[in-house]
Amino acid sequence: MAAQGVGAVNEMIEFIVVLLVPDNGVGGYYNTLLDIVFNFIGATLAITGFYLFMSMPKSSN
């Protein structure tokens, strides 16, 4: 979920740049969609990995 939050902040910064800087080179809606999709995939993989790691049996040495 942290990746989603950081991704959202990044998209807001890019939006501000689009509004304030002419010829800024920031991508359009397609770029935004790709950013959000990959942030979602990364967050899902991180949550899955964390869950699997935490559910592993602990060794009692």
CORFENTA-V186491 format. One record per residue. N is the residue number from 1. RES is the residue in one letter. PSI is psi in degrees with one decimal (* if undefined). Layout:
n=N res=RES psi=PSI
n=N res=RES psi=PSI
//
This chain:
n=1 res=M psi=-28.2
n=2 res=A psi=-37.0
n=3 res=A psi=-37.2
n=4 res=Q psi=-43.2
n=5 res=G psi=-45.5
n=6 res=V psi=-40.4
n=7 res=G psi=-39.1
n=8 res=A psi=-41.1
n=9 res=V psi=-41.9
n=10 res=N psi=-43.7
n=11 res=E psi=-36.6
n=12 res=M psi=-39.8
n=13 res=I psi=-44.0
n=14 res=E psi=-39.0
n=15 res=F psi=-42.5
n=16 res=I psi=-41.5
n=17 res=V psi=-42.6
n=18 res=V psi=-39.7
n=19 res=L psi=-34.1
n=20 res=L psi=-26.3
n=21 res=V psi=114.3
n=22 res=P psi=150.4
n=23 res=D psi=54.6
n=24 res=N psi=-20.1
n=25 res=G psi=3.3
n=26 res=V psi=137.0
n=27 res=G psi=169.7
n=28 res=G psi=-147.9
n=29 res=Y psi=-36.1
n=30 res=Y psi=-44.2
n=31 res=N psi=-44.5
n=32 res=T psi=-44.4
n=33 res=L psi=-45.0
n=34 res=L psi=-43.1
n=35 res=D psi=-46.9
n=36 res=I psi=-42.4
n=37 res=V psi=-46.8
n=38 res=F psi=-32.8
n=39 res=N psi=-41.1
n=40 res=F psi=-44.8
n=41 res=I psi=-44.9
n=42 res=G psi=-42.7
n=43 res=A psi=-40.3
n=44 res=T psi=-42.8
n=45 res=L psi=-40.5
n=46 res=A psi=-43.0
n=47 res=I psi=-42.8
n=48 res=T psi=-45.8
n=49 res=G psi=-42.8
n=50 res=F psi=-44.9
n=51 res=Y psi=-46.3
n=52 res=L psi=-41.4
n=53 res=F psi=-43.3
n=54 res=M psi=-22.9
n=55 res=S psi=-1.2
n=56 res=M psi=141.4
n=57 res=P psi=137.9
n=58 res=K psi=134.9
n=59 res=S psi=141.6
n=60 res=S psi=86.9
n=61 res=N psi=*
//
